[in-house]
Amino acid sequence: MSEENKNQELRPSKMRGVAFPKAKYGVMLAIVIIIIVNLIYYKETIFSFFK
C-alpha cells in the first residue's frame, strides 16, 4: 500500500508533460528583471551621480 503512494504522480494529469524549471533559475530571473526595471525607471538619477 505505501509503495503505491510513493509511485503515485502528485501533479494533475494535464501538467504531467510540462517541464518546470528549477527554482533557483526563477529567483535569478526575478532579480534580473527587478534590476532592469529599476535601471530604466531610475536612469536619470543613476546618471546624475556620475556627472
Backbone as XML, in Angstrom:
<?xml version="1.0"?>
<chain id="A" units="angstrom">
  <residue number="1" name="MET">
    <atom name="N" x="0.816" y="-1.194" z="0.000"/>
    <atom name="CA" x="0.000" y="0.000" z="0.000"/>
    <atom name="C" x="0.863" y="1.262" z="0.000"/>
  </residue>
  <residue number="2" name="SER">
    <atom name="N" x="1.905" y="1.301" z="0.830"/>
    <atom name="CA" x="2.730" y="2.504" z="0.903"/>
    <atom name="C" x="3.558" y="2.680" z="-0.369"/>
  </residue>
  <residue number="3" name="GLU">
    <atom name="N" x="3.924" y="1.591" z="-1.039"/>
    <atom name="CA" x="4.680" y="1.705" z="-2.278"/>
    <atom name="C" x="3.832" y="2.304" z="-3.397"/>
  </residue>
  <residue number="4" name="GLU">
    <atom name="N" x="2.540" y="2.025" z="-3.406"/>
    <atom name="CA" x="1.652" y="2.629" z="-4.392"/>
    <atom name="C" x="1.572" y="4.138" z="-4.187"/>
  </residue>
  <residue number="5" name="ASN">
    <atom name="N" x="1.559" y="4.582" z="-2.953"/>
    <atom name="CA" x="1.507" y="6.016" z="-2.667"/>
    <atom name="C" x="2.796" y="6.716" z="-3.092"/>
  </residue>
  <residue number="6" name="LYS">
    <atom name="N" x="3.934" y="6.044" z="-2.966"/>
    <atom name="CA" x="5.199" y="6.647" z="-3.373"/>
    <atom name="C" x="5.269" y="6.802" z="-4.884"/>
  </residue>
  <residue number="7" name="ASN">
    <atom name="N" x="4.729" y="5.846" z="-5.631"/>
    <atom name="CA" x="4.812" y="5.886" z="-7.083"/>
    <atom name="C" x="3.724" y="6.739" z="-7.714"/>
  </residue>
  <residue number="8" name="GLN">
    <atom name="N" x="2.753" y="7.162" z="-6.942"/>
    <atom name="CA" x="1.644" y="7.938" z="-7.486"/>
    <atom name="C" x="2.126" y="9.333" z="-7.870"/>
  </residue>
  <residue number="9" name="GLU">
    <atom name="N" x="1.730" y="9.785" z="-9.057"/>
    <atom name="CA" x="2.095" y="11.118" z="-9.535"/>
    <atom name="C" x="1.247" y="12.151" z="-8.811"/>
  </residue>
  <residue number="10" name="LEU">
    <atom name="N" x="1.892" y="13.192" z="-8.279"/>
    <atom name="CA" x="1.189" y="14.183" z="-7.481"/>
    <atom name="C" x="0.649" y="15.342" z="-8.320"/>
  </residue>
  <residue number="11" name="ARG">
    <atom name="N" x="1.197" y="15.544" z="-9.520"/>
    <atom name="CA" x="0.736" y="16.648" z="-10.362"/>
    <atom name="C" x="-0.539" y="16.257" z="-11.103"/>
  </residue>
  <residue number="12" name="PRO">
    <atom name="N" x="-1.364" y="17.235" z="-11.450"/>
    <atom name="CA" x="-2.563" y="16.941" z="-12.245"/>
    <atom name="C" x="-2.195" y="16.364" z="-13.609"/>
  </residue>
  <residue number="13" name="SER">
    <atom name="N" x="-3.117" y="15.638" z="-14.216"/>
    <atom name="CA" x="-2.805" y="14.916" z="-15.454"/>
    <atom name="C" x="-2.430" y="15.851" z="-16.593"/>
  </residue>
  <residue number="14" name="LYS">
    <atom name="N" x="-3.003" y="17.037" z="-16.673"/>
    <atom name="CA" x="-2.689" y="17.964" z="-17.764"/>
    <atom name="C" x="-1.318" y="18.613" z="-17.601"/>
  </residue>
  <residue number="15" name="MET">
    <atom name="N" x="-0.769" y="18.588" z="-16.388"/>
    <atom name="CA" x="0.518" y="19.235" z="-16.129"/>
    <atom name="C" x="1.673" y="18.241" z="-16.093"/>
  </residue>
  <residue number="16" name="ARG">
    <atom name="N" x="1.425" y="16.981" z="-16.326"/>
    <atom name="CA" x="2.497" y="15.974" z="-16.216"/>
    <atom name="C" x="3.544" y="16.115" z="-17.302"/>
  </residue>
  <residue number="17" name="GLY">
    <atom name="N" x="3.160" y="16.604" z="-18.479"/>
    <atom name="CA" x="4.114" y="16.742" z="-19.569"/>
    <atom name="C" x="4.872" y="18.056" z="-19.548"/>
  </residue>
  <residue number="18" name="VAL">
    <atom name="N" x="4.539" y="18.964" z="-18.626"/>
    <atom name="CA" x="5.173" y="20.273" z="-18.570"/>
    <atom name="C" x="6.462" y="20.172" z="-17.760"/>
  </residue>
  <residue number="19" name="ALA">
    <atom name="N" x="7.549" y="20.642" z="-18.337"/>
    <atom name="CA" x="8.829" y="20.627" z="-17.640"/>
    <atom name="C" x="8.979" y="21.936" z="-16.870"/>
  </residue>
  <residue number="20" name="PHE">
    <atom name="N" x="9.069" y="21.861" z="-15.549"/>
    <atom name="CA" x="9.200" y="23.047" z="-14.725"/>
    <atom name="C" x="10.681" y="23.351" z="-14.522"/>
  </residue>
  <residue number="21" name="PRO">
    <atom name="N" x="11.071" y="24.626" z="-14.634"/>
    <atom name="CA" x="12.476" y="24.969" z="-14.374"/>
    <atom name="C" x="12.790" y="24.886" z="-12.887"/>
  </residue>
  <residue number="22" name="LYS">
    <atom name="N" x="14.056" y="24.825" z="-12.593"/>
    <atom name="CA" x="14.480" y="24.799" z="-11.201"/>
    <atom name="C" x="14.152" y="26.129" z="-10.532"/>
  </residue>
  <residue number="23" name="ALA">
    <atom name="N" x="13.940" y="26.111" z="-9.237"/>
    <atom name="CA" x="13.542" y="27.318" z="-8.509"/>
    <atom name="C" x="14.635" y="28.378" z="-8.522"/>
  </residue>
  <residue number="24" name="LYS">
    <atom name="N" x="15.906" y="27.944" z="-8.531"/>
    <atom name="CA" x="16.980" y="28.938" z="-8.497"/>
    <atom name="C" x="17.004" y="29.772" z="-9.769"/>
  </residue>
  <residue number="25" name="TYR">
    <atom name="N" x="16.604" y="29.194" z="-10.903"/>
    <atom name="CA" x="16.549" y="29.966" z="-12.138"/>
    <atom name="C" x="15.433" y="30.998" z="-12.078"/>
  </residue>
  <residue number="26" name="GLY">
    <atom name="N" x="14.334" y="30.668" z="-11.443"/>
    <atom name="CA" x="13.249" y="31.625" z="-11.283"/>
    <atom name="C" x="13.647" y="32.783" z="-10.395"/>
  </residue>
  <residue number="27" name="VAL">
    <atom name="N" x="14.401" y="32.501" z="-9.345"/>
    <atom name="CA" x="14.870" y="33.555" z="-8.445"/>
    <atom name="C" x="15.842" y="34.464" z="-9.179"/>
  </residue>
  <residue number="28" name="MET">
    <atom name="N" x="16.767" y="33.883" z="-9.937"/>
    <atom name="CA" x="17.734" y="34.694" z="-10.687"/>
    <atom name="C" x="17.026" y="35.539" z="-11.738"/>
  </residue>
  <residue number="29" name="LEU">
    <atom name="N" x="16.040" y="34.962" z="-12.421"/>
    <atom name="CA" x="15.295" y="35.718" z="-13.425"/>
    <atom name="C" x="14.540" y="36.879" z="-12.783"/>
  </residue>
  <residue number="30" name="ALA">
    <atom name="N" x="13.952" y="36.658" z="-11.624"/>
    <atom name="CA" x="13.231" y="37.728" z="-10.928"/>
    <atom name="C" x="14.180" y="38.852" z="-10.522"/>
  </residue>
  <residue number="31" name="ILE">
    <atom name="N" x="15.369" y="38.502" z="-10.047"/>
    <atom name="CA" x="16.347" y="39.527" z="-9.653"/>
    <atom name="C" x="16.790" y="40.331" z="-10.861"/>
  </residue>
  <residue number="32" name="VAL">
    <atom name="N" x="17.046" y="39.669" z="-11.985"/>
    <atom name="CA" x="17.472" y="40.366" z="-13.202"/>
    <atom name="C" x="16.375" y="41.299" z="-13.685"/>
  </residue>
  <residue number="33" name="ILE">
    <atom name="N" x="15.132" y="40.853" z="-13.663"/>
    <atom name="CA" x="14.022" y="41.693" z="-14.106"/>
    <atom name="C" x="13.881" y="42.917" z="-13.205"/>
  </residue>
  <residue number="34" name="ILE">
    <atom name="N" x="14.019" y="42.731" z="-11.887"/>
    <atom name="CA" x="13.927" y="43.859" z="-10.964"/>
    <atom name="C" x="15.042" y="44.864" z="-11.222"/>
  </residue>
  <residue number="35" name="ILE">
    <atom name="N" x="16.259" y="44.380" z="-11.461"/>
    <atom name="CA" x="17.385" y="45.283" z="-11.731"/>
    <atom name="C" x="17.153" y="46.056" z="-13.018"/>
  </residue>
  <residue number="36" name="ILE">
    <atom name="N" x="16.700" y="45.389" z="-14.063"/>
    <atom name="CA" x="16.475" y="46.055" z="-15.353"/>
    <atom name="C" x="15.383" y="47.113" z="-15.230"/>
  </residue>
  <residue number="37" name="VAL">
    <atom name="N" x="14.290" y="46.774" z="-14.560"/>
    <atom name="CA" x="13.197" y="47.739" z="-14.399"/>
    <atom name="C" x="13.668" y="48.947" z="-13.594"/>
  </residue>
  <residue number="38" name="ASN">
    <atom name="N" x="14.447" y="48.714" z="-12.540"/>
    <atom name="CA" x="14.952" y="49.836" z="-11.752"/>
    <atom name="C" x="15.926" y="50.693" z="-12.551"/>
  </residue>
  <residue number="39" name="LEU">
    <atom name="N" x="16.754" y="50.080" z="-13.377"/>
    <atom name="CA" x="17.667" y="50.864" z="-14.214"/>
    <atom name="C" x="16.897" y="51.744" z="-15.186"/>
  </residue>
  <residue number="40" name="ILE">
    <atom name="N" x="15.836" y="51.219" z="-15.764"/>
    <atom name="CA" x="15.031" y="52.009" z="-16.700"/>
    <atom name="C" x="14.301" y="53.123" z="-15.949"/>
  </residue>
  <residue number="41" name="TYR">
    <atom name="N" x="13.749" y="52.801" z="-14.789"/>
    <atom name="CA" x="12.932" y="53.763" z="-14.052"/>
    <atom name="C" x="13.781" y="54.883" z="-13.439"/>
  </residue>
  <residue number="42" name="TYR">
    <atom name="N" x="14.953" y="54.522" z="-12.898"/>
    <atom name="CA" x="15.803" y="55.492" z="-12.206"/>
    <atom name="C" x="17.041" y="55.854" z="-13.014"/>
  </residue>
  <residue number="43" name="LYS">
    <atom name="N" x="16.968" y="55.774" z="-14.333"/>
    <atom name="CA" x="18.115" y="56.029" z="-15.207"/>
    <atom name="C" x="18.687" y="57.434" z="-14.987"/>
  </residue>
  <residue number="44" name="GLU">
    <atom name="N" x="17.838" y="58.428" z="-14.934"/>
    <atom name="CA" x="18.317" y="59.806" z="-14.780"/>
    <atom name="C" x="18.975" y="60.022" z="-13.422"/>
  </residue>
  <residue number="45" name="THR">
    <atom name="N" x="18.438" y="59.437" z="-12.383"/>
    <atom name="CA" x="19.012" y="59.579" z="-11.047"/>
    <atom name="C" x="20.373" y="58.898" z="-10.969"/>
  </residue>
  <residue number="46" name="ILE">
    <atom name="N" x="20.496" y="57.733" z="-11.572"/>
    <atom name="CA" x="21.775" y="57.000" z="-11.533"/>
    <atom name="C" x="22.847" y="57.764" z="-12.315"/>
  </residue>
  <residue number="47" name="PHE">
    <atom name="N" x="22.490" y="58.288" z="-13.500"/>
    <atom name="CA" x="23.472" y="59.000" z="-14.298"/>
    <atom name="C" x="23.846" y="60.358" z="-13.696"/>
  </residue>
  <residue number="48" name="SER">
    <atom name="N" x="22.984" y="60.924" z="-12.850"/>
    <atom name="CA" x="23.312" y="62.204" z="-12.230"/>
    <atom name="C" x="24.450" y="62.062" z="-11.210"/>
  </residue>
  <residue number="49" name="PHE">
    <atom name="N" x="24.662" y="60.863" z="-10.665"/>
    <atom name="CA" x="25.768" y="60.652" z="-9.734"/>
    <atom name="C" x="27.118" y="60.694" z="-10.442"/>
  </residue>
  <residue number="50" name="PHE">
    <atom name="N" x="27.166" y="60.369" z="-11.724"/>
    <atom name="CA" x="28.423" y="60.315" z="-12.450"/>
    <atom name="C" x="28.817" y="61.666" z="-13.040"/>
  </residue>
  <residue number="51" name="LYS">
    <atom name="N" x="27.961" y="62.658" z="-12.984"/>
    <atom name="CA" x="28.285" y="63.982" z="-13.546"/>
    <atom name="C" x="28.934" y="64.870" z="-12.531"/>
  </residue>
</chain>
